[in-house]
Amino acid sequence: MPKKTNAARILDDLGIEYKLIEYAVDEEHLDGVHVAQEVGLPAEQVFKTLCVHGDKNSVLFAVIPANGEVDLKKLARASGNKRCELVALKELLPLTGYIRGGCSPLGAKKAYPVYLDETCILFEQIAISAGQRGLQFLIKPDDLIKATKATVEEICNS
């Protein structure tokens, strides 16, 4: 049984059901598409968490399909910013407490606003990082929205 992460404890405290999926970590391939292959789900059902700086509203999370690319203009509009840019990799750990390949929209150092791509509603369950490399949650989109107070918007390039 994998060790409980902060993200898992949050879901437990909220009484939200989820399933933990462990997978082998490959340091050379930390991308979401590879993770999707490892957990046996289509890439559009596995969501990656990106940490983003907004010019007005500071730090936020964009949660998008593993095979997608965040549309920074759409994200800026959705979040009330004029501009958004991805956080530099060296800033990820100090800002969130997470490392690349293990960033979750739950359990970060601060409760940053979460923007979830609208395609999440196409699935009964989606996979997201459980807060460490090699561990994913399988969770209902509505439960993730509830747990993170996410705003659901079109934030991906189609």
Helices and strands as residue ranges (DSSP letters): H 6-14, E 19-22, H 32-39, G 43-45, E 47-54, E 58-65, H 72-79, E 84-86, H 89-96, E 114-117, G 118-122, E 126-132, E 135-139, H 141-148, E 151-153
